């Protein structure tokens, strides 16, 4: 499976460019369906055509095949709703799996099989994270201080205008940043991967660089005001701390305690308002009998999803819900919306319990692999758990971050796994 000498360097640098462009999901492209990461991979696909020996498969790939098949079979009892929209969603699902996961994993096997090149991938992720964080700071200051919207010179394709305000009691509206994504929650998904994986690069440079880097990155992450992202990162870190033992748990606790204390002491009024108007507010809404606003919409969607699954345990087909919503929203007595709030809800609606269990097994298999990745296991496990938790609130399966995580874990476990890793070595 060796590549020719001429093809390796070019393909390798294209792959590095893809990793660098990973957060650019809604800018610098002529179509929201062809963001820079996808364009880079389509170019890399040309080299795959020239070098078919890079193609490889793993045992867990059949689970993704089962997800696709179980999402197509329900077309048999949803035929009256099948149209170009359902075809587009099916094509998006197949393309996402084929390009963002299978193609990326095949090339990662070759690019990352040497430790120094795998390290370079971690370095590129850290660089991409730093660039994205700096842009988020600039965006936040330009919008809220200078009154200038950077979406003018750097337009967003799927959502040109973004009005999301927080901290209303500070004397005016504060608009949260969204970075290079369509909205802040989607941008947070990249940070949930990058915060942990960047550690595998930054840990080599000593404490001064480490503190400056994570001060910038966590600061940008906070400016997204993504409650789902923050809760996911904290829960994932806590879960790993419990699994890894008391020493690691204390490290995780003190790291977050120092970070939260630094933010709270630097911006006490804003920190108090942030907690009150985001985390406390949303938890209060969810605990109400009849919650209002976006929380109420989510609860209503979960309820409609539950009743649909009871009547159609094998799902109704991928893309059927948006097609039904477009034509009035009535699917044999069930009123559906275009989205299902959660990736897992999307799978239940599309392919039913079979698709949900297949994807759950696939996800669990990769988190299990992450725990066997030797000195890489801590960051990879926490990144996976954070993404798993946040996708309870995010539907967008076509974003590259989650699939890149699967590919990265598959390759790291393939080349660099060990049955057991010493906590000191992996967290140093």
C-alpha positions as CSV (number, residue, x, y, z in Angstrom):
1,X,0.0,0.0,0.0
2,X,2.9,2.3,-0.5
3,X,2.4,5.6,-2.5
4,X,4.7,6.8,-5.2
5,X,7.3,9.3,-4.2
6,X,5.8,12.0,-6.4
7,X,2.3,11.7,-5.0
8,X,3.1,11.6,-1.3
9,X,4.4,15.2,-0.7
10,X,1.6,16.9,-2.6
11,X,-1.1,14.8,-1.1
12,X,0.4,15.3,2.4
13,X,0.4,19.1,2.1
14,X,-3.2,19.0,0.8
15,X,-4.1,17.0,3.8
16,X,-2.4,19.5,6.1
17,X,-4.4,22.3,4.4
18,X,-7.6,20.4,5.1
19,X,-6.8,20.1,8.8
20,X,-5.9,23.8,8.9
21,X,-9.2,24.6,7.2
22,X,-11.3,22.4,9.5
23,X,-13.1,25.2,11.3
24,X,-14.0,27.0,8.0
25,X,-17.5,25.5,7.6
26,X,-19.4,28.6,6.5
27,X,-16.9,31.1,4.9
28,X,-14.5,31.3,2.0
29,X,-16.5,29.3,-0.5
30,X,-19.1,29.8,-3.2
31,X,-21.5,27.3,-1.8
32,X,-22.5,26.2,1.8
33,X,-22.3,22.6,0.6
34,X,-18.7,23.0,-0.6
35,X,-16.8,24.7,2.3
36,X,-13.0,24.7,2.2
37,X,-12.6,21.4,4.1
38,X,-14.8,19.6,1.5
39,X,-13.0,21.3,-1.4
40,X,-9.6,20.2,0.0
41,X,-10.8,16.6,0.3
42,X,-12.3,16.6,-3.2
43,X,-8.8,17.6,-4.4
44,X,-7.3,14.8,-2.3
45,X,-9.9,12.5,-3.8
46,X,-8.1,13.0,-7.2
47,X,-4.9,11.6,-5.7
48,X,-7.0,8.7,-4.3
49,X,-8.2,8.0,-7.8
50,X,-4.5,7.9,-9.0
51,X,-3.4,5.9,-5.9
52,X,-6.3,3.4,-5.2
53,X,-4.0,1.4,-2.9
54,X,-4.6,4.0,-0.1
55,X,-8.2,2.8,0.2
56,X,-8.8,0.6,3.3
57,X,-11.6,-0.5,5.5
58,X,-12.1,-1.4,9.1
59,X,-14.5,-3.8,10.8
60,X,-16.6,-1.0,12.3
61,X,-17.2,0.5,8.9
62,X,-20.1,-1.9,8.4
63,X,-21.9,-0.1,11.2
64,X,-22.0,3.1,9.1
65,X,-23.2,1.1,6.2
66,X,-26.0,-0.2,8.4
67,X,-26.9,3.4,9.3
68,X,-27.2,4.3,5.6
69,X,-29.2,1.2,4.7
70,X,-31.6,1.5,7.7
71,X,-32.2,5.2,6.7
72,X,-33.1,4.1,3.1
73,X,-35.4,1.2,3.9
74,X,-38.2,3.3,5.4
75,X,-38.7,5.0,2.0
76,X,-40.8,1.9,1.3
77,X,-43.6,3.3,3.6
78,X,-42.8,6.9,3.1
79,X,-42.8,6.9,-0.7
80,X,-45.4,9.6,-1.1
81,X,-43.0,12.1,0.6
82,X,-39.8,11.2,-1.3
83,X,-38.6,14.1,-3.4
84,X,-35.5,16.0,-4.4
85,X,-35.1,17.2,-0.8
86,X,-34.9,13.6,0.5
87,X,-32.5,12.7,-2.2
88,X,-30.3,15.7,-1.2
89,X,-30.2,14.6,2.4
90,X,-29.4,11.0,1.5
91,X,-26.6,12.3,-0.8
92,X,-25.3,14.5,2.1
93,X,-25.3,11.6,4.5
94,X,-23.4,9.3,2.1
95,X,-21.0,12.0,1.0
96,X,-20.3,13.1,4.6
97,X,-19.4,9.5,5.6
98,X,-17.5,8.8,2.4
99,X,-15.4,12.0,2.3
100,X,-15.2,13.3,5.9
101,X,-14.6,9.9,7.4
102,X,-13.5,7.2,5.0
103,X,-11.3,9.4,2.8
104,X,-9.8,11.3,5.7
105,X,-9.0,8.1,7.5
106,X,-7.4,6.4,4.5
107,X,-5.0,9.3,4.1
108,X,-4.4,9.7,7.8
109,X,-3.2,6.2,7.9
110,X,-0.4,7.2,5.5
111,X,0.2,10.7,6.7
112,X,0.1,9.9,10.4
113,X,1.9,6.5,10.5
114,X,5.1,8.1,11.6
115,X,5.1,9.8,15.0
116,X,6.7,13.0,13.7
117,X,4.0,13.4,11.1
118,X,1.3,12.6,13.5
119,X,2.8,15.3,15.7
120,X,2.7,17.7,12.8
121,X,-1.1,17.1,12.5
122,X,-1.5,18.0,16.1
123,X,0.6,21.1,15.5
124,X,-1.6,22.1,12.5
125,X,-4.8,21.6,14.7
126,X,-3.2,23.9,17.4
127,X,-2.4,26.5,14.7
128,X,-5.9,26.4,13.3
129,X,-7.3,26.7,16.8
130,X,-5.1,29.8,17.5
131,X,-6.1,31.5,14.3
132,X,-9.8,30.8,14.9
133,X,-9.5,32.1,18.4
134,X,-7.8,35.3,17.4
135,X,-10.5,35.8,14.7
136,X,-13.2,35.3,17.3
137,X,-11.7,38.0,19.6
138,X,-11.4,40.3,16.6
139,X,-15.0,39.6,15.6
140,X,-16.4,40.1,19.1
141,X,-14.6,43.5,19.5
142,X,-15.4,44.7,16.0
143,X,-19.1,44.0,16.5
144,X,-19.6,45.1,20.1
145,X,-17.1,47.9,20.3
146,X,-16.6,49.3,16.8
147,X,-20.0,48.4,15.5
148,X,-18.5,46.8,12.4
149,X,-19.7,43.4,11.2
150,X,-16.8,41.4,9.7
151,X,-19.4,39.2,7.9
152,X,-19.3,41.9,5.2
153,X,-15.7,41.3,4.0
154,X,-15.9,37.7,5.1
155,X,-19.4,36.7,4.3
156,X,-21.2,33.6,5.8
157,X,-23.0,31.6,3.2
158,X,-25.7,29.6,5.0
159,X,-26.6,32.4,7.5
160,X,-25.5,35.8,6.3
161,X,-27.0,37.7,9.3
162,X,-26.5,36.5,12.9
163,X,-28.2,38.4,15.7
164,X,-27.6,36.5,19.0
165,X,-27.4,38.8,22.0
166,X,-26.5,38.0,25.6
167,X,-25.8,39.9,28.9
168,X,-28.7,42.3,28.4
169,X,-28.1,43.9,31.8
170,X,-24.6,45.2,31.0
171,X,-26.1,48.5,29.6
172,X,-26.8,47.1,26.1
173,X,-26.9,44.1,24.0
174,X,-23.7,42.0,23.7
175,X,-23.6,40.0,20.5
176,X,-21.8,36.7,20.8
177,X,-19.2,35.6,18.3
178,X,-19.7,32.7,15.9
179,X,-16.2,32.5,14.3
180,X,-16.1,30.8,10.9
181,X,-19.3,28.8,11.4
182,X,-22.9,29.6,10.8
183,X,-23.6,30.0,14.5
184,X,-21.8,29.8,17.8
185,X,-23.0,26.3,18.7
186,X,-21.5,24.8,15.5
187,X,-18.2,26.7,16.1
188,X,-18.1,25.3,19.6
189,X,-18.0,21.7,18.2
190,X,-14.6,22.5,16.6
191,X,-13.3,23.9,19.9
192,X,-14.5,20.7,21.8
193,X,-12.1,18.7,19.5
194,X,-9.4,21.3,19.3
195,X,-9.1,22.3,23.0
196,X,-8.1,18.7,23.9
197,X,-6.2,17.7,20.8
198,X,-4.1,20.9,20.8
199,X,-2.8,19.8,24.1
200,X,-0.8,17.1,22.3
201,X,1.1,19.9,20.5
202,X,1.3,22.7,23.1
203,X,2.5,20.5,26.0
204,X,6.0,20.4,24.4
205,X,6.5,24.2,24.6
206,X,6.5,24.8,28.4
207,X,4.2,26.6,30.8
208,X,4.5,30.1,29.4
209,X,3.4,29.1,25.9
210,X,0.8,26.7,27.4
211,X,-0.8,29.4,29.5
212,X,-0.8,32.1,26.8
213,X,-2.2,29.6,24.2
214,X,-5.0,28.3,26.4
215,X,-5.8,31.8,27.8
216,X,-6.5,32.9,24.2
217,X,-8.3,29.7,23.2
218,X,-10.5,29.5,26.3
219,X,-11.2,33.2,26.1
220,X,-12.5,32.7,22.5
221,X,-14.5,29.7,23.6
222,X,-16.2,31.8,26.3
223,X,-17.1,34.5,23.7
224,X,-19.1,32.0,21.8
225,X,-21.5,31.8,24.8
226,X,-22.3,28.2,23.9
227,X,-23.8,26.7,27.0
228,X,-24.0,23.3,25.4
229,X,-20.3,23.4,24.4
230,X,-19.1,24.5,27.8
231,X,-21.2,22.0,29.7
232,X,-20.0,19.2,27.3
233,X,-16.3,20.1,27.8
234,X,-16.7,20.2,31.6
235,X,-18.6,16.9,31.8
236,X,-16.2,15.1,29.5
237,X,-13.3,16.3,31.6
238,X,-15.0,15.2,34.8
239,X,-15.8,11.8,33.3
240,X,-12.2,11.2,32.3
241,X,-11.0,12.4,35.7
242,X,-13.2,9.8,37.4
243,X,-12.1,7.0,35.0
244,X,-8.4,7.8,35.1
245,X,-8.1,8.0,38.9
246,X,-7.8,10.5,41.7
247,X,-4.5,12.1,40.6
248,X,-5.9,12.9,37.1
249,X,-9.2,14.0,38.6
250,X,-7.4,16.5,40.8
251,X,-5.4,17.9,37.8
252,X,-8.6,18.3,35.9
253,X,-10.4,20.0,38.8
254,X,-7.6,22.4,39.5
255,X,-7.2,23.3,35.8
256,X,-10.8,24.3,35.5
257,X,-10.8,25.9,39.0
258,X,-7.9,28.1,37.9
259,X,-9.5,29.0,34.6
260,X,-12.9,29.8,36.0
261,X,-11.4,31.8,38.8
262,X,-9.3,33.8,36.5
263,X,-12.3,34.7,34.3
264,X,-14.5,35.4,37.4
265,X,-11.9,37.7,39.0
266,X,-11.1,39.5,35.7
267,X,-14.7,40.1,34.7
268,X,-16.9,39.6,37.9
269,X,-20.0,41.4,36.7
270,X,-20.0,39.9,33.3
271,X,-19.3,36.4,34.6
272,X,-22.2,36.6,37.1
273,X,-24.5,37.7,34.4
274,X,-23.3,35.1,32.0
275,X,-24.0,32.3,34.5
276,X,-27.4,33.8,35.4
277,X,-28.7,34.5,31.9
278,X,-27.3,31.4,30.1
279,X,-26.8,28.3,32.3
280,X,-29.2,29.1,35.2
281,X,-31.8,30.6,32.8
282,X,-31.8,27.6,30.5
283,X,-31.8,25.0,33.3
284,X,-34.8,26.9,34.8
285,X,-36.6,26.8,31.5
286,X,-36.1,23.1,31.1
287,X,-37.4,22.3,34.6
288,X,-40.6,24.2,34.0
289,X,-43.8,22.3,33.3
290,X,-44.4,24.3,30.1
291,X,-41.0,25.9,29.2
292,X,-41.0,28.8,26.8
293,X,-38.6,30.0,24.1
294,X,-36.0,27.8,22.5
295,X,-36.1,25.4,25.5
296,X,-39.8,24.9,25.0
297,X,-39.3,24.3,21.3
298,X,-36.7,21.6,22.2
299,X,-39.0,19.9,24.6
300,X,-41.8,19.9,22.1
301,X,-39.5,18.4,19.5
302,X,-38.4,15.7,21.9
303,X,-42.0,14.8,22.7
304,X,-43.0,14.6,19.0
305,X,-39.9,12.5,18.3
306,X,-40.9,10.1,21.1
307,X,-44.4,9.6,19.7
308,X,-43.0,9.1,16.2
309,X,-40.5,6.4,17.3
310,X,-43.3,4.5,19.1
311,X,-45.4,4.4,15.9
312,X,-42.4,4.0,13.5
313,X,-39.6,2.2,15.4
314,X,-37.7,1.6,12.1
315,X,-37.9,5.3,11.2
316,X,-39.4,7.1,8.2
317,X,-36.4,7.7,6.0
318,X,-33.5,10.2,5.8
319,X,-34.7,13.6,4.6
320,X,-38.4,12.7,5.0
321,X,-38.9,15.1,7.9
322,X,-37.7,18.2,6.0
323,X,-39.8,17.2,3.0
324,X,-42.9,16.7,5.2
325,X,-42.3,20.1,7.0
326,X,-42.0,21.8,3.6
327,X,-45.4,20.4,2.5
328,X,-47.3,21.2,5.7
329,X,-45.7,19.0,8.4
330,X,-48.2,16.2,8.7
331,X,-46.8,12.7,8.4
332,X,-49.7,10.3,8.9
333,X,-50.9,12.3,11.9
334,X,-47.5,13.2,13.2
335,X,-46.5,16.9,12.8
336,X,-42.8,17.1,12.0
337,X,-40.3,20.0,11.8
338,X,-37.4,20.1,9.4
339,X,-34.8,19.4,12.2
340,X,-34.7,17.1,15.2
341,X,-32.5,19.2,17.5
342,X,-30.2,16.2,18.2
343,X,-28.0,14.1,16.0
344,X,-29.4,11.1,17.8
345,X,-33.0,12.3,17.1
346,X,-32.1,12.7,13.4
347,X,-30.9,9.1,13.4
348,X,-34.1,7.8,15.1
349,X,-36.3,9.7,12.7
350,X,-34.3,8.6,9.6
351,X,-33.5,5.0,10.4
352,X,-35.2,4.2,13.6
353,X,-33.7,2.2,16.5
354,X,-31.5,0.2,14.1
355,X,-29.7,3.4,12.9
356,X,-29.5,4.8,16.4
357,X,-28.0,1.6,17.8
358,X,-25.5,1.1,14.9
359,X,-24.2,4.7,15.2
360,X,-24.1,4.4,19.0
361,X,-22.0,1.3,18.7
362,X,-19.7,3.0,16.2
363,X,-19.3,6.0,18.5
364,X,-18.7,3.8,21.5
365,X,-16.1,1.7,19.6
366,X,-14.1,4.9,18.9
367,X,-14.3,6.2,22.4
368,X,-13.1,2.7,23.5
369,X,-10.3,2.9,21.0
370,X,-9.3,6.4,22.4
371,X,-8.8,4.9,25.8
372,X,-6.3,2.5,24.3
373,X,-4.3,5.2,22.5
374,X,-1.3,5.2,24.9
375,X,-0.1,8.7,25.7
376,X,-2.8,10.2,23.5
377,X,-5.7,8.6,25.3
378,X,-6.7,11.4,27.7
379,X,-7.2,14.2,25.1
380,X,-8.8,11.9,22.6
381,X,-11.2,10.4,25.1
382,X,-12.3,13.8,26.4
383,X,-12.8,15.2,22.9
384,X,-15.0,12.2,22.0
385,X,-17.1,12.4,25.1
386,X,-17.6,16.2,24.7
387,X,-18.7,15.7,21.1
388,X,-21.0,12.9,22.1
389,X,-22.7,15.0,24.8
390,X,-23.0,18.2,22.7
391,X,-24.6,16.2,19.8
392,X,-27.6,15.7,22.1
393,X,-28.3,19.3,21.1
394,X,-26.9,19.5,17.6
395,X,-28.2,17.9,14.4
396,X,-25.7,19.0,11.8
397,X,-24.2,15.6,10.8
398,X,-22.5,17.1,7.7
399,X,-20.0,19.1,9.8
400,X,-16.4,17.7,9.5
401,X,-15.4,17.9,13.1
402,X,-17.1,14.8,14.4
403,X,-16.0,12.6,11.5
404,X,-12.4,13.9,11.6
405,X,-12.4,12.8,15.3
406,X,-13.5,9.3,14.3
407,X,-10.8,9.1,11.6
408,X,-8.1,10.5,14.0
409,X,-8.9,8.0,16.7
410,X,-9.0,5.1,14.2
411,X,-5.6,6.0,12.9
412,X,-3.9,6.8,16.2
413,X,-5.2,3.5,17.7
414,X,-4.0,1.6,14.6
415,X,-0.5,2.9,14.7
416,X,0.2,4.0,18.3
417,X,-2.1,2.1,20.6
418,X,-1.1,0.3,23.7
419,X,-3.2,-1.7,26.2
420,X,-2.4,0.6,29.0
421,X,-0.9,4.0,29.5
422,X,0.6,5.6,32.5
423,X,-1.5,8.7,33.5
424,X,1.7,10.7,34.2
425,X,3.0,10.1,30.7
426,X,-0.3,11.0,29.0
427,X,-1.1,14.1,30.9
428,X,2.4,15.6,31.3
